[in-house]
Amino acid sequence: QASAHEVTAVIPHLAWARQDRKTQSREPITTKIVARMLESSKIARALLMDVHNLAAEQNAFDIPIDNLEGKKLFAEWCVERLDPESPIVVLTPDAGGLSRADRFRVTLMKLLKIKHQKSINVGIAVYDKLRRPTGELSGGNIVGDVKDAQTILLDDMISTAGTATQAGLKVKDFGGKLFAICATHGLFVGKANSKIAQLDCPIVVADTVDAFRLTEENKKKLHIVDTTKITADAIHRIHTGTGSISELLS
């Protein structure tokens, strides 16, 4: 209404993104509802950051969307602290995050090679988790070898921290060391504080959501990576029509 030529909605954290399908009778597919609400305001494009399920968002929106990733920011943080002489494994908390974990692993290996001038292999593992329709988590095995490895747990978000805590504690049971938990969106809702108190590793999140719910004690474990530059670069490329978003993420 202010005579803008085009409006792009920049949404660092897209709320309700996990409700992207029906898991029980009469559930709404809220992802589609949110997409329709945004489109009704006549936006031409949406710029998102590490959405929960990119395929679901691409199907929900009828306008172009771009999804930025925090993988390089987290990889840069890890590279400065990892011991190149010890095994390194990326752990995804469920099979659905395997593709995200693999892209992060590739980026991590590239940066490790640049820093240490040699190829360093990074393994991958999956936490065997099943979320029931009631929200209850079950499972308990790790598919892959984390024994004696610096294990990086990677996810798109930490909500109640139930999965992160279960998977993190299980790494120790399988003989590994939980190096860090990296998740783009730190929501820390529900009983997250009591669960995070059980962990003794860094919690690395992006600045997409303010971590105001954490206690002062848990904030001592928190490390925040800055998404300003990658977001600004994406906005510039979209606005000027120069450069590629895919190139930005490579």
C-alpha positions in Angstrom: 0.0 0.0 0.0 3.1 2.3 0.1 3.5 1.8 -3.6 6.3 -0.7 -3.3 7.3 -2.2 -6.6 7.7 -5.6 -5.0 7.6 -7.0 -1.4 9.9 -9.8 -0.2 9.1 -11.2 3.3 12.3 -11.9 5.2 11.4 -14.5 7.9 14.4 -15.8 9.8 12.2 -18.3 11.7 9.0 -19.6 10.1 6.7 -20.5 12.9 4.5 -23.6 12.8 6.8 -25.1 10.1 6.8 -28.5 11.9 3.0 -28.9 11.4 3.5 -29.8 7.7 1.3 -32.9 7.6 -1.5 -34.7 9.3 -0.2 -37.2 11.9 -3.7 -37.9 13.4 -7.3 -37.3 12.5 -8.6 -33.7 12.2 -5.1 -32.1 12.5 -4.6 -28.9 10.5 -1.7 -28.6 8.0 -0.7 -25.3 9.5 2.2 -24.8 7.2 -0.2 -24.4 4.3 -2.4 -22.0 6.3 0.5 -19.8 7.1 1.6 -19.8 3.5 -1.9 -18.7 2.4 -2.0 -15.9 5.0 1.3 -14.6 3.8 0.4 -14.8 0.2 -2.9 -13.0 0.9 -0.9 -9.9 1.9 0.4 -9.9 -1.7 4.1 -10.6 -1.0 6.0 -11.5 -4.1 8.7 -13.7 -2.5 9.8 -15.1 0.9 13.3 -15.5 2.3 13.5 -18.1 5.0 16.3 -19.7 7.1 16.6 -23.4 7.6 12.9 -24.3 7.4 12.0 -27.6 9.0 11.0 -29.4 5.8 11.9 -27.5 2.6 9.9 -29.8 0.4 6.7 -29.1 2.4 7.3 -25.3 2.3 7.9 -25.4 -1.5 4.6 -27.2 -1.9 2.7 -24.9 0.5 3.8 -21.7 -1.2 2.7 -20.6 -4.7 5.3 -17.8 -4.7 9.1 -18.2 -5.0 10.8 -18.9 -1.7 14.5 -19.0 -0.9 15.8 -21.0 2.0 19.1 -20.0 3.6 21.2 -22.5 5.5 23.3 -22.1 8.7 25.6 -25.0 7.8 28.6 -22.9 6.9 28.2 -20.7 10.0 28.1 -23.8 12.2 31.0 -25.5 10.3 33.2 -22.4 10.8 32.5 -22.4 14.5 33.3 -26.1 14.8 36.5 -26.0 12.7 38.1 -23.5 15.1 37.6 -25.9 18.0 37.8 -29.5 16.7 40.9 -31.7 17.2 41.9 -32.8 13.7 43.7 -35.8 15.1 40.5 -37.3 16.7 37.6 -38.9 14.8 34.7 -36.5 14.0 31.1 -37.6 13.4 27.9 -35.6 12.6 24.9 -37.0 14.3 21.3 -36.3 13.0 18.5 -36.8 15.6 16.3 -38.5 13.0 16.4 -40.0 9.6 14.5 -36.9 8.2 17.5 -34.7 8.9 20.0 -37.0 7.1 20.2 -34.8 4.0 20.9 -31.7 6.2 23.5 -33.5 8.2 25.3 -34.7 5.0 25.4 -31.2 3.5 26.9 -29.9 6.8 29.4 -32.8 6.8 30.6 -31.9 3.3 31.0 -28.2 4.2 32.8 -29.2 7.4 35.3 -31.4 5.5 36.0 -28.5 3.0 36.8 -26.1 5.8 38.9 -28.6 7.7 41.0 -29.3 4.6 41.5 -25.5 4.1 42.6 -25.0 7.8 44.8 -28.1 8.2 46.0 -28.5 4.6 45.0 -32.2 4.6 41.8 -34.3 4.0 40.0 -35.2 7.2 37.1 -37.6 7.0 33.9 -36.8 8.9 31.5 -39.6 9.6 27.7 -39.5 9.9 25.3 -41.2 12.3 21.6 -41.3 12.9 19.8 -41.3 16.2 17.0 -43.9 16.0 14.0 -41.7 17.2 10.3 -42.1 16.7 7.9 -39.3 17.6 4.5 -40.7 18.4 1.3 -38.7 17.6 1.1 -37.8 21.4 4.5 -36.1 21.1 6.2 -38.8 23.1 9.7 -39.8 21.9 10.8 -43.4 21.7 14.0 -45.0 20.4 17.4 -45.2 21.7 20.0 -46.6 19.3 22.6 -44.8 17.2 23.0 -46.1 13.7 26.7 -45.4 12.9 29.9 -45.4 14.8 30.5 -42.6 17.4 32.9 -44.5 19.6 35.8 -42.2 20.6 34.5 -39.6 18.2 33.9 -35.8 18.6 30.2 -35.9 17.9 28.3 -32.9 16.6 24.6 -33.1 16.9 22.9 -31.1 14.1 19.3 -30.1 13.9 17.2 -27.3 12.5 15.8 -26.3 15.9 15.8 -27.0 19.6 12.3 -26.8 20.9 11.8 -28.6 24.3 15.3 -30.0 24.0 13.9 -33.5 24.5 15.5 -35.0 21.4 18.8 -33.2 21.8 19.1 -34.4 25.4 18.2 -38.0 24.7 20.6 -38.2 21.7 23.3 -36.3 23.5 23.3 -38.7 26.5 23.1 -41.7 24.2 26.4 -40.6 22.5 28.1 -41.2 25.8 26.5 -44.6 26.2 28.0 -45.5 22.8 31.5 -44.4 23.8 31.5 -41.0 22.0 32.0 -37.4 23.2 29.3 -34.9 22.5 31.3 -32.0 21.1 28.5 -29.6 20.5 24.8 -29.3 19.7 24.2 -27.1 16.6 20.7 -26.0 15.8 19.6 -22.9 13.8 16.6 -22.0 15.9 16.8 -22.0 19.7 13.2 -21.9 21.0 13.9 -23.5 24.4 10.2 -23.9 25.3 8.5 -26.2 27.9 11.0 -28.1 30.1 14.0 -27.2 27.9 16.0 -25.6 30.8 15.8 -28.7 33.0 16.9 -30.9 30.1 19.7 -28.7 28.9 21.0 -28.7 32.5 21.8 -32.4 32.0 24.2 -31.6 29.2 27.8 -30.5 29.5 28.6 -29.4 25.9 28.2 -26.1 24.0 24.8 -25.3 22.6 25.3 -23.4 19.3 22.4 -21.6 17.7 21.8 -18.8 15.2 20.4 -15.4 16.1 17.1 -16.1 14.4 15.2 -16.4 17.7 16.1 -14.6 21.0 17.1 -17.2 23.6 15.3 -15.3 26.4 13.8 -18.4 27.9 17.1 -19.9 29.0 18.2 -19.6 32.6 21.4 -17.7 33.3 23.2 -21.0 34.1 22.2 -22.5 30.8 23.1 -19.3 28.9 26.7 -20.0 29.9 26.6 -23.0 27.5 25.1 -20.9 24.7 27.1 -19.7 21.6 25.3 -17.6 19.0 26.4 -17.4 15.3 25.6 -14.3 13.4 23.3 -14.6 10.3 23.5 -10.9 9.4 25.9 -11.2 6.5 24.4 -14.2 4.7 20.9 -12.6 5.0 22.1 -9.2 3.8 23.9 -10.9 0.8 20.8 -12.8 -0.1 18.6 -9.7 0.1 21.1 -7.8 -2.2 21.1 -10.6 -4.7 17.3 -10.9 -4.8 16.8 -7.1 -5.0 19.4 -6.5 -7.7 18.8 -9.7 -9.6 22.6 -10.4 -9.6 24.2 -13.6 -8.3 22.7 -16.9 -7.2 21.3 -17.9 -3.8 22.6 -21.4 -4.4 26.0 -20.0 -5.1 25.8 -18.1 -1.8 25.2 -21.3 0.1 27.8 -23.4 -1.6 
